[in-house]
Amino acid sequence: MAEYFRSRNLPVPSELERNFLTDWRRLGTIVVVMAVLYIGLQITSIDTSRANLGYWFSVLGQLVNFDFSIMTPQNEFETFWETAGGQMIVTIFLGIIATAMSIVIALPLSFLGARNIMTGNPITAAIYGIVRVVFTVVRSIDVLIVVILAVILFGLGNAAGVFALAFHNIGVLGKLYSEAIEGIDPGPVDAITATGATMLQILRYGVLPQVLPLFASYVLYRLETNIRAATVLGFVGAGGIGFYLQTYLRMIDYRAASTVLLVTVVMVMVVDYASSRLRARLV
């Protein structure tokens, strides 16, 4: 192909040039990748010799044999909220309350973390920098780490799960909100500013109408994410259905565990579908 260009006195595209340096670099890249994979396999020492397919298939058979009786009270002393069905509802509201709490804090902070709002003097610029650093630090801490610390503070139960999810989402929503504010059309803001409006009036009539659809979309997305996360937080004592799932697995009650997993999947699918439809209407 390179000869075709040369025969017509045309410049040869660089990707068609073949020389020792180009081939050496490509070959060197392949060698490095293969070496990294080989070293990784040696370090991880992946051992499949203890795999027991027979036992795995027997457990799989139990997993598809669901036990829906765990969703309702088994005796007169057990309330609905002590069943897997009740805890599934609790899990949903854990995500809802945590999302609401994070909005209350992230929304006002997001305006302080928007560059186009916090410009003009060194004080506001410093506030902007501090708020953005806070958002970065908060969202960089994994929610499981936060929930472990919350369990130490609040003890086992729903409070640890709610506050851990809310804390993590302050950083996530704060970043998303502030970036949405930074991406607004400056035209309406400049027009309102020219009328002598106050800062609150500028935010109310120039900024909020542009960002509210995005804000609502982000809230719905984080809500479904929080509900999914809440199902796992119970493994470390933060309430919700996760505690029951962990208990069933420890008791080797695979029928009950698979029922919890099935209901969790259905719940997440419903929430995901509903939120995606709402987001499509908003944006």
C-alpha positions as semicolon CSV with decimal commas, in nm:
position;residue;x (nm);y (nm);z (nm)
1;M;0,000;0,000;0,000
2;A;0,287;0,238;0,076
3;E;0,430;0,173;-0,273
4;Y;0,100;0,288;-0,425
5;F;0,146;0,632;-0,273
6;R;0,514;0,648;-0,365
7;S;0,446;0,555;-0,729
8;R;0,222;0,857;-0,757
9;N;0,457;1,089;-0,569
10;L;0,207;1,121;-0,285
11;P;0,302;1,146;0,081
12;V;0,276;0,810;0,254
13;P;0,047;0,815;0,561
14;S;0,243;0,758;0,880
15;E;0,037;0,451;0,971
16;L;0,153;0,284;0,648
17;E;0,520;0,350;0,710
18;R;0,703;0,039;0,816
19;N;1,045;0,070;0,967
20;F;1,244;-0,098;1,238
21;L;1,164;0,161;1,504
22;T;0,788;0,141;1,447
23;D;0,786;-0,239;1,442
24;W;1,013;-0,251;1,747
25;R;0,778;-0,031;1,947
26;R;0,478;-0,244;1,860
27;L;0,664;-0,563;1,936
28;G;0,791;-0,416;2,261
29;T;0,437;-0,322;2,364
30;I;0,318;-0,677;2,303
31;V;0,610;-0,819;2,501
32;V;0,545;-0,585;2,794
33;V;0,173;-0,672;2,803
34;M;0,246;-1,045;2,792
35;A;0,508;-1,007;3,066
36;V;0,266;-0,817;3,291
37;L;-0,002;-1,084;3,243
38;Y;0,247;-1,363;3,315
39;I;0,376;-1,193;3,630
40;G;0,018;-1,131;3,739
41;L;-0,072;-1,497;3,701
42;Q;0,236;-1,597;3,900
43;I;0,166;-1,352;4,182
44;T;-0,206;-1,429;4,213
45;S;-0,145;-1,806;4,199
46;I;-0,493;-1,885;4,069
47;D;-0,570;-2,241;4,176
48;T;-0,871;-2,424;4,026
49;S;-0,772;-2,773;4,143
50;R;-1,010;-2,756;4,441
51;A;-1,316;-2,673;4,231
52;N;-1,608;-2,903;4,312
53;L;-1,855;-2,896;4,024
54;G;-2,077;-3,163;4,179
55;Y;-2,133;-2,963;4,498
56;W;-2,170;-2,642;4,295
57;F;-2,450;-2,794;4,088
58;S;-2,625;-2,921;4,401
59;V;-2,617;-2,572;4,552
60;L;-2,737;-2,429;4,221
61;G;-3,033;-2,664;4,237
62;Q;-3,124;-2,525;4,580
63;L;-3,083;-2,168;4,461
64;V;-3,352;-2,209;4,196
65;N;-3,587;-2,368;4,451
66;F;-3,721;-2,047;4,603
67;D;-3,878;-2,023;4,947
68;F;-4,122;-1,733;4,945
69;S;-4,248;-1,813;5,294
70;I;-3,967;-1,597;5,436
71;M;-4,142;-1,289;5,298
72;T;-4,425;-1,319;5,552
73;P;-4,441;-1,387;5,929
74;Q;-4,386;-1,753;6,022
75;N;-4,560;-1,742;6,360
76;E;-4,772;-1,517;6,579
77;F;-4,467;-1,372;6,754
78;E;-4,301;-1,247;6,434
79;T;-4,406;-0,915;6,283
80;F;-4,400;-0,830;5,915
81;W;-4,106;-0,592;5,967
82;E;-3,899;-0,881;6,103
83;T;-3,938;-1,076;5,780
84;A;-3,740;-1,052;5,457
85;G;-4,038;-0,880;5,294
86;G;-4,046;-0,611;5,559
87;Q;-3,672;-0,558;5,543
88;M;-3,693;-0,522;5,166
89;I;-3,924;-0,225;5,215
90;V;-3,688;-0,091;5,482
91;T;-3,402;-0,117;5,231
92;I;-3,593;0,092;4,977
93;F;-3,658;0,364;5,232
94;L;-3,296;0,355;5,346
95;G;-3,202;0,462;4,995
96;I;-3,479;0,724;4,979
97;I;-3,395;0,887;5,312
98;A;-3,021;0,882;5,245
99;T;-3,075;1,047;4,907
100;A;-3,297;1,316;5,059
101;M;-3,043;1,391;5,333
102;S;-2,761;1,423;5,084
103;I;-2,964;1,663;4,866
104;V;-3,025;1,897;5,159
105;I;-2,650;1,939;5,210
106;A;-2,516;1,894;4,855
107;L;-2,753;2,141;4,689
108;P;-2,642;2,460;4,868
109;L;-2,278;2,350;4,868
110;S;-2,290;2,291;4,492
111;F;-2,337;2,664;4,430
112;L;-2,029;2,731;4,642
113;G;-1,843;2,472;4,435
114;A;-1,932;2,621;4,095
115;R;-1,651;2,820;3,935
116;N;-1,878;3,058;3,741
117;I;-2,066;3,152;4,060
118;M;-1,770;3,182;4,296
119;T;-1,547;3,413;4,095
120;G;-1,465;3,777;4,141
121;N;-1,252;3,797;4,454
122;P;-0,996;3,585;4,645
123;I;-1,239;3,497;4,925
124;T;-1,500;3,335;4,701
125;A;-1,225;3,167;4,501
126;A;-1,086;3,016;4,821
127;I;-1,433;2,895;4,922
128;Y;-1,474;2,737;4,580
129;G;-1,144;2,552;4,614
130;I;-1,225;2,425;4,964
131;V;-1,571;2,302;4,866
132;R;-1,441;2,116;4,559
133;V;-1,171;1,950;4,768
134;V;-1,436;1,843;5,020
135;F;-1,647;1,693;4,740
136;T;-1,345;1,504;4,608
137;V;-1,244;1,366;4,947
138;V;-1,597;1,264;5,047
139;R;-1,680;1,078;4,727
140;S;-1,338;0,910;4,709
141;I;-1,402;0,721;5,034
142;D;-1,583;0,398;4,951
143;V;-1,926;0,369;5,107
144;L;-1,836;0,037;5,275
145;I;-1,555;0,210;5,463
146;V;-1,792;0,488;5,565
147;V;-2,056;0,243;5,685
148;I;-1,804;0,058;5,902
149;L;-1,718;0,387;6,071
150;A;-2,088;0,468;6,100
151;V;-2,155;0,134;6,269
152;I;-1,886;0,219;6,523
153;L;-2,054;0,556;6,586
154;F;-2,424;0,464;6,576
155;G;-2,408;0,091;6,644
156;L;-2,576;-0,180;6,437
157;G;-2,894;-0,076;6,262
158;N;-3,051;0,145;6,001
159;A;-2,899;0,471;6,125
160;A;-2,550;0,362;6,020
161;G;-2,670;0,272;5,671
162;V;-2,860;0,597;5,618
163;F;-2,582;0,828;5,734
164;A;-2,313;0,634;5,546
165;L;-2,505;0,652;5,218
166;A;-2,590;1,019;5,274
167;F;-2,227;1,108;5,349
168;H;-2,097;0,940;5,034
169;N;-2,368;1,096;4,817
170;I;-2,294;1,447;4,936
171;G;-1,965;1,424;4,748
172;V;-2,118;1,263;4,440
173;L;-2,421;1,489;4,408
174;G;-2,219;1,796;4,502
175;K;-1,980;1,735;4,215
176;L;-2,259;1,661;3,966
177;Y;-2,461;1,964;4,073
178;S;-2,167;2,204;4,064
179;E;-2,062;2,085;3,718
180;A;-2,420;2,129;3,595
181;I;-2,417;2,486;3,726
182;E;-2,084;2,552;3,554
183;G;-2,233;2,433;3,224
184;I;-2,530;2,674;3,214
185;D;-2,587;2,927;2,938
186;P;-2,448;3,260;3,069
187;G;-2,689;3,466;2,855
188;P;-2,990;3,465;3,091
189;V;-2,762;3,521;3,390
190;D;-2,600;3,825;3,225
191;A;-2,940;3,965;3,127
192;I;-3,077;3,936;3,481
193;T;-2,754;4,078;3,626
194;A;-2,782;4,381;3,399
195;T;-3,117;4,467;3,557
196;G;-2,948;4,511;3,895
197;A;-3,085;4,190;4,044
198;T;-2,943;4,053;4,367
199;M;-2,742;3,730;4,381
200;L;-3,042;3,536;4,511
201;Q;-3,256;3,666;4,225
202;I;-2,989;3,570;3,974
203;L;-2,975;3,219;4,114
204;R;-3,354;3,192;4,130
205;Y;-3,436;3,316;3,781
206;G;-3,115;3,270;3,584
207;V;-2,952;2,954;3,717
208;L;-3,215;2,725;3,871
209;P;-3,448;2,704;3,566
210;Q;-3,154;2,576;3,361
211;V;-3,025;2,318;3,608
212;L;-3,339;2,182;3,776
213;P;-3,406;1,913;3,510
214;L;-3,048;1,790;3,541
215;F;-3,068;1,803;3,920
216;A;-3,380;1,588;3,919
217;S;-3,218;1,342;3,679
218;Y;-2,912;1,310;3,902
219;V;-3,134;1,256;4,208
220;L;-3,320;0,969;4,041
221;Y;-2,994;0,810;3,928
222;R;-2,844;0,828;4,275
223;L;-3,168;0,699;4,429
224;E;-3,151;0,374;4,234
225;T;-2,778;0,349;4,310
226;N;-2,843;0,398;4,681
227;I;-3,112;0,131;4,690
228;R;-2,872;-0,115;4,529
229;A;-2,600;-0,018;4,776
230;A;-2,838;-0,049;5,071
231;T;-2,888;-0,418;4,996
232;V;-2,516;-0,476;5,058
233;L;-2,469;-0,256;5,363
234;G;-2,652;-0,507;5,582
235;F;-2,352;-0,739;5,549
236;V;-2,164;-0,504;5,783
237;G;-2,455;-0,441;6,017
238;A;-2,609;-0,131;5,860
239;G;-2,966;-0,264;5,847
240;G;-3,182;-0,359;5,554
241;I;-3,221;-0,684;5,366
242;G;-2,845;-0,743;5,349
243;F;-2,838;-0,865;5,709
244;Y;-3,099;-1,131;5,631
245;L;-2,914;-1,238;5,319
246;Q;-2,593;-1,275;5,514
247;T;-2,774;-1,474;5,783
248;Y;-2,928;-1,715;5,533
249;L;-2,592;-1,772;5,365
250;R;-2,423;-1,844;5,698
251;M;-2,699;-2,090;5,785
252;I;-2,650;-2,254;5,443
253;D;-3,017;-2,189;5,371
254;Y;-2,970;-2,140;4,999
255;R;-3,342;-2,148;4,922
256;A;-3,406;-1,848;5,145
257;A;-3,093;-1,670;5,022
258;S;-3,190;-1,716;4,658
259;T;-3,539;-1,580;4,734
260;V;-3,388;-1,266;4,883
261;L;-3,163;-1,229;4,579
262;L;-3,455;-1,274;4,342
263;V;-3,670;-1,016;4,519
264;T;-3,373;-0,778;4,535
265;V;-3,312;-0,811;4,161
266;V;-3,681;-0,751;4,085
267;M;-3,687;-0,451;4,319
268;V;-3,379;-0,296;4,159
269;M;-3,517;-0,359;3,809
270;V;-3,844;-0,186;3,896
271;V;-3,667;0,113;4,051
272;D;-3,426;0,132;3,758
273;Y;-3,709;0,122;3,504
274;A;-3,917;0,382;3,687
275;S;-3,624;0,620;3,734
276;S;-3,508;0,584;3,373
277;R;-3,856;0,671;3,247
278;L;-3,872;0,973;3,476
279;R;-3,524;1,087;3,369
280;A;-3,627;1,059;3,005
281;R;-3,918;1,295;3,073
282;L;-3,706;1,545;3,264
283;V;-3,402;1,583;3,037
